[in-house]
Amino acid sequence: ETALIADPKERTALRCLSIAFEALGRTKESLEVCVRLTTADGKDPEAWARRARLANAVGEGKEALAAITKATSLAPDRSDLIRIRRDLLALQGSYKAAAEACERLLELDGRDTDALREMAVALERLGKTDAAIEALDRAARVDPMDRATWNAKGALFSRLARPKEALEAFDRTLSLNLGDRVALAAKGRILLDVGRIPEALKVFEDGLILEHDNLDFLGGKATCLAYESHFDDALSLLAVIFQKDPNYYGAHRTKGLCLLRTDHAAEAIPCFEFALKANPSDGVALTWTGEAYAALGKTAEALKAFDAAVEASPESVDAWRGKGLLHLKLEQFPAAADALGHATEIRPIDKGLWYTRGIAEDRAGRFDAAVEAYDGALRIDARDKSTWTSKGLSLLRLKRFEEALKCFDAALALDPAFEAAQNGRTNAEERLHVGKIENFAEAVVRFEKHLSRPATRDEVFRYCSVPLESLDEVIKYVNEPVPLAPDRVEADELRKYEAVGAAVLQHVENERTLESLRLTDVSTVLPHVDLEEARTIWGYIDWVRDAPLEPTPEWHNDDLIRQAMDLPKEEWNLVDLARELHLGPFEAKKLEVSLKIFEGGGYKITTKAGSEPRAKKPKAEAHVVPSRKERTEDSEETDQEEAESRRPTPPRATAKPADSTPAKCETHLAPGAERHACGAWLCKACLEAGGACPSCKAPLVTPVDREARRKDREADFGRL
């Protein structure tokens, strides 16, 4: 300072003063002196380099970069200055410029392995991984004995999730020096990640022989013990680590694992969160965090953690498995199947993953994918009876009954007493038989469409090639709907039946026609629906038609009732209401029942007569007004009718008397159109076919003769 008082530009004094301030820890003052030095002598590259280093130390990166750039321009062939510039560029994220600086170093010295290693780092950050690997290969060729190059190569392969090549690189380092701490710790971590726990434990124990208090080796051994469920031993080692470094992030992560596996999920979460401060993209810690939240029932937080884990480590099987299992628990089956699909792609030799994926695919309704997943599990272990049974159930849903039967047989060959396989086999045999009946029924339906009328028993046998032993079942299948129990049907299925049933009712002529609705009619309206589903829809419509409903305000169908009241009363029936108001069968049925309260059903709506009202005497029909004379002469009969009119109209689906015979044709099971002299009911098909009565075998009147007799009766006015 005394010298500078005499000469403020004395370069030696300025340089020494800057060194003194730096030694005293007064870095800013040292930088100010260095600025004065470069101002006094702008041609000194050493002064500019010192200024760059001090500026970087106080956090002034831009000034540091400008100073070192000036220094390299003054001495372009000095490799030490170019290295400083390269490092500053890398610190500021200018990797392209850093790579160019490395190229300049290689121009000065083609065997500079340090430049090649740093170039690889810059190229990796630029996304040019192949070029980075080539740079390290070049460095290894220049000096095959350089352990730093092999360690850098192993670290690069680790970051690229190529563990096999990374292990080879670190093994090469250890072949040069068995005591290389960096290579030992890195090799142990890779073995941990690939699940080779005993080998990883041996590596860490070897490292502890060399250096008993090395935190990397202690932490690695603790993690291995935790993976092997030796949680007490692991926690003992972690206590030693925390004494040396309470903020060692790896130890907190391992402690969280121990707590998680010992059912202390709530205490494990803070440990994982602390570990994630050091590396927010740690896929393993994120996966364990998701598991901890899932154990606590916090599904939203768990899903968020699993999503972050698969984003950070797309090749992590545990992350995809945890995500899939959580979706499965939440009954989000498509998402579960997708996540487990990723897991099986990464680890195709895990039978459990394939089996769980098959369950998710099956529950998601993707039965083909479920069969493929079960095949993946069977390729690994073909002696698993549960997998064979599950595959058979998926094949049943695909209607591949013969293949399903083979799967159940395979399961029973492994365990003849396996109940699930026994039930599945029985179901497969039944479905196989029903499938044959369906095939014959399809032929009958096609034949009836061609005839435009129901087919007789002999026509079914002769023209549809139905075997005699299956004839009764086929006729029953075609003429009877599926008995439906709506309380056992899922809500989605009911909504589908309602929508499809509305389409069927649009093609029904009237309510009388609805009673004679047949499977052929439903199949004609729904040509792209298989016969079994068409029969189920028919069963739904049949159930709705006869459903014993009572009107209730809970239906909230006042607006629909008002719309329906604009229609003629003749159209206040299920078919016309569905067609005119575009309703499904059940909604139309509810509306029909609700309208009965205006026709004398449910509760009575009374109105006053137009001419001569009688107090407290409701009319039997709103549009009939009896005369005074009739009321006087028939008072007793009127009183009886009034009493009857006050009673609520019975539900439509009332039980028939036990001694009554249903008006159905015995041959076609269709509604009877005419009763024969012997008492047997004949349907429209029987009358049109002519021939003999199926019951008494007496000849039937032909349609021509019947029409002639009808005209004669109409012309005979004496009958009136």
Long-range contacts (C-beta under 8 A, 24 or more apart in sequence): 8-36, 8-40, 9-40, 11-37, 11-40, 11-41, 11-44, 11-47, 14-40, 15-47, 15-50, 18-50, 18-54, 22-54, 27-54, 27-57, 27-58, 28-58, 30-54, 31-55, 31-57, 31-58, 31-60, 38-67, 38-70, 43-74, 44-74, 45-71, 45-72, 45-74, 45-75, 45-78, 45-81, 46-71, 48-74, 49-81, 49-84, 52-84, 52-85, 52-88, 53-84, 56-88, 56-91, 61-88, 61-91, 61-92, 64-88, 65-89, 65-92, 77-108, 79-105, 79-108, 79-109, 79-112, 82-108, 83-114, 83-115, 86-118, 90-118, 90-121, 90-122, 93-125, 95-122, 95-123, 95-125, 95-126, 96-122, 96-126, 98-122, 99-123, 99-126, 111-142, 111-143, 113-139, 113-142, 113-143, 113-146, 113-148, 113-149, 114-148, 116-142, 116-149, 117-148, 117-149, 117-152, 120-152, 120-156, 121-152, 124-156, 124-159, 129-156, 129-160, 132-156, 145-176, 147-173, 147-176, 147-177, 147-180, 147-183, 150-176, 150-183, 151-180, 151-182, 151-183, 151-186, 154-183, 154-186, 154-187, 155-186, 158-186, 158-189, 158-190, 161-313, 161-315, 163-190, 163-193, 163-194, 166-190, 167-191, 179-210, 181-207, 181-210, 181-211, 181-214, 181-216, 184-210, 184-217, 185-214, 185-216, 185-217, 185-220, 188-217, 188-220, 189-220, 192-220, 192-223, 192-224, 192-227, 193-284, 197-224, 197-227, 197-228, 200-224, 201-225, 201-228, 213-244, 215-241, 215-244, 215-245, 215-248, 215-250, 215-251, 216-250, 219-248, 219-250, 219-251, 219-254, 222-251, 222-254, 223-250, 223-253, 223-254, 223-257, 226-254, 226-257, 226-258, 226-261, 229-261, 231-258, 231-261, 231-262, 234-258, 249-274, 249-275, 249-277, 249-278, 249-279, 250-275, 253-282, 253-284, 253-285, 253-288, 256-285, 256-288, 256-292, 257-288, 260-288, 260-291, 260-292, 260-295, 263-295, 265-291, 265-292, 265-293, 265-295, 265-296, 266-292, 266-296, 268-292, 269-293, 281-312, 281-313, 282-312, 283-309, 283-310, 283-312, 283-313, 283-316, 283-319, 284-309, 284-313, 284-316, 284-318, 286-312, 286-313, 286-319, 287-313, 287-316, 287-318, 287-319, 287-322, 290-319, 290-322, 290-323, 290-326, 291-322, 294-322, 294-326, 294-329, 299-326, 299-329, 299-330, 302-326, 310-339, 310-342, 314-342, 315-346, 316-346, 317-343, 317-346, 317-347, 317-350, 317-353, 320-346, 321-353, 321-356, 324-356, 324-357, 324-360, 325-356, 327-360, 328-356, 328-359, 328-360, 328-363, 331-363, 333-360, 333-361, 333-363, 333-364, 333-365, 334-364, 334-366, 336-360, 336-363, 336-364, 337-361, 337-364, 337-366, 337-369, 344-373, 344-376, 348-376, 349-380, 350-380, 351-377, 351-380, 351-381, 351-384, 351-387, 354-380, 355-384, 355-386, 355-387, 355-390, 358-387, 358-390, 358-391, 358-394, 359-390, 362-390, 362-393, 362-394, 362-397, 367-394, 367-395, 367-397, 367-398, 368-398, 370-394, 371-395, 371-398, 383-414, 384-414, 385-411, 385-414, 385-415, 385-418, 385-421, 386-411, 386-420, 388-414, 388-421, 389-418, 389-420, 389-421, 389-424, 392-421, 392-424, 392-425, 392-428, 393-424, 396-424, 396-427, 396-428, 396-431, 399-431, 399-435, 401-428, 401-431, 401-432, 401-435, 402-432, 404-428, 404-431, 405-429, 405-432, 436-470, 437-470, 437-473, 437-474, 437-477, 438-477, 438-531, 438-532, 440-464, 440-465, 440-466, 440-467, 440-470, 440-474, 441-474, 441-477, 441-478, 441-519, 441-531, 442-531, 444-474, 444-475, 444-478, 445-478, 445-519, 445-520, 445-523, 445-531, 448-478, 448-518, 448-520, 449-520, 449-523, 449-524, 453-684, 453-685, 453-688, 454-479, 454-518, 454-520, 454-668, 454-670, 454-683, 454-685, 455-685, 456-667, 456-668, 456-685, 456-686, 456-689, 457-667, 475-669, 476-669, 477-519, 477-535, 478-518, 478-519, 478-520, 479-518, 479-519, 479-668, 479-669, 479-670, 480-669, 481-519, 481-535, 481-536, 481-538, 481-539, 481-541, 481-542, 482-535, 482-536, 482-538, 482-539, 483-539, 484-536, 484-539, 484-540, 484-542, 484-543, 486-540, 486-543, 494-586, 497-536, 497-537, 497-540, 497-584, 497-585, 498-584, 498-585, 498-586, 498-587, 499-584, 500-526, 500-529, 500-537, 501-537, 501-540, 501-541, 501-544, 501-584, 501-585, 501-586, 502-578, 502-582, 502-583, 502-584, 502-585, 504-537, 504-541, 505-541, 505-574, 505-575, 505-578, 505-579, 505-585, 505-588, 506-578, 506-579, 508-575, 508-579, 509-575, 510-573, 510-575, 510-576, 511-573, 511-574, 511-575, 511-576, 513-575, 514-541, 514-545, 514-574, 514-575, 515-545, 515-671, 516-670, 516-671, 516-684, 517-541, 517-542, 518-670, 540-585, 541-585, 544-574, 544-585, 544-586, 544-589, 545-574, 545-585, 545-589, 546-652, 546-653, 547-586, 547-589, 547-653, 548-651, 548-652, 548-653, 549-589, 549-590, 549-593, 549-651, 550-593, 550-602, 550-651, 551-590, 551-593, 551-594, 551-596, 551-597, 551-602, 555-590, 555-594, 557-587, 557-590, 557-591, 557-594, 560-587, 560-591, 560-594, 561-591, 561-594, 561-595, 564-591, 564-595, 565-595, 565-598, 569-599, 572-599, 596-649, 599-649, 600-645, 600-649, 601-648, 601-649, 602-648, 602-649, 603-648, 604-645, 604-646, 617-642, 618-642, 618-645, 618-646, 619-645, 620-645, 666-694, 666-695, 667-694, 676-700
